[in-house]
Amino acid sequence: MTAPTTADALGSPREDLAAGRILDRARDLVAPALADAVATLHPWVAEMAEYALGRGGTAPGGRGTDAGPRGGKGIRQALALLGAELAGAPAGTGVPAAVAVELVHTFSLVHDDIMDGDALRRGRPALWKAYGTGPAVLAGDALLALAVEILSADPAAARRLAGALDDLVRGQADDLLFARRPWTGPEAVTAREYETMAEHKTGALLGCALALGAHLGGAGDQTVAALDRAGRHLGVAFQIVDDLLGIWGDPEVTGKPVHGDLREGKKTFPVLAALGGSYGPELAELLGARDTAERAAGLVARAGGRAAALREARRHLAAADALLDAVPCSPHAAGDLRSLLSVLTRRTV
């Protein structure tokens, strides 16, 4: 039977069990190496790193609650292992890449929470709320340095990680600057600008994870580059789905209030798409006003912003799928990767 394409996976529940198995396997393979790496840090910094990874317990003064041994979903580390398998190597070949990208991802979350003033992460106090801003910055820096050190013996791998980090910083800078720009007029943020930001901020590390795993697995340069591009498309789709959840997501699932992004005035893809329609002027007046978020959400949907976001997510998933079809890789690993994509797509509302 032919594996379902990435585009067809949107909204399909049949891959969820396989995707869960892939994520569980990745966490089990990577956890010992991740723990060993963190243990090399200063004890206090290591404690904060464990907390940020969702593996530690209560923060000083009892201000934290245990997020459990698994922390987040671990999508990036799973992509690194699959990258190695796509190249025909055992999954374990990609463990160093998986550890490095997981550390970079956690570093970015620690610093993002500080920049955005977000007090919660995975249902408990963010690291900066639990330990203080200065210690959290220090812990984030330590995670980044450790990620670079892990790949330092392989110059090509280290350069690829450095390139992804450069893109990540560029994406975060654009995201912060977008908040200063108006909703309408010549200085307004365009959907194209938004997608470039999302590719850098989210897609660069997903692409890096796949590419690093494939590189360590012995894949050729063309295959590594194609997998990097596929991961970048996945990142844009991932970010757009996050935007949908930020407006219409179930608070019991997302841990965030419904319409939260609208109340905060965040420039998200569904809103940017909707502003170009006939409801644009009315919508622009409502955005950012805390008591009009429900009306704004309705206007975004009526103006086609929600539908446009889903179409664009599907387009990027289809582009990733086409790249997978175009490179020589293990059919079994490609099927597993497509199954994993259901974790992303089943998050839609």
Secondary structure as UniProt FT lines:
FT   HELIX           6..9
FT   TURN            10..11
FT   HELIX           13..15
FT   HELIX           16..38
FT   TURN            39..40
FT   HELIX           43..52
FT   TURN            53..54
FT   HELIX           60..62
FT   TURN            69..70
FT   HELIX           75..86
FT   TURN            87..88
FT   HELIX           91..94
FT   HELIX           95..116
FT   STRAND          120..121
FT   TURN            122..123
FT   STRAND          124..125
FT   HELIX           127..131
FT   HELIX           133..150
FT   TURN            151..153
FT   HELIX           155..178
FT   TURN            179..180
FT   TURN            186..187
FT   HELIX           191..198
FT   HELIX           199..203
FT   HELIX           204..216
FT   TURN            217..218
FT   HELIX           221..248
FT   HELIX           251..254
FT   TURN            258..259
FT   HELIX           260..263
FT   TURN            264..265
FT   HELIX           269..275
FT   TURN            278..279
FT   HELIX           280..286
FT   TURN            287..288
FT   HELIX           290..292
FT   HELIX           293..302
FT   TURN            303..304
FT   HELIX           305..326
FT   HELIX           331..345
FT   TURN            346..347
//
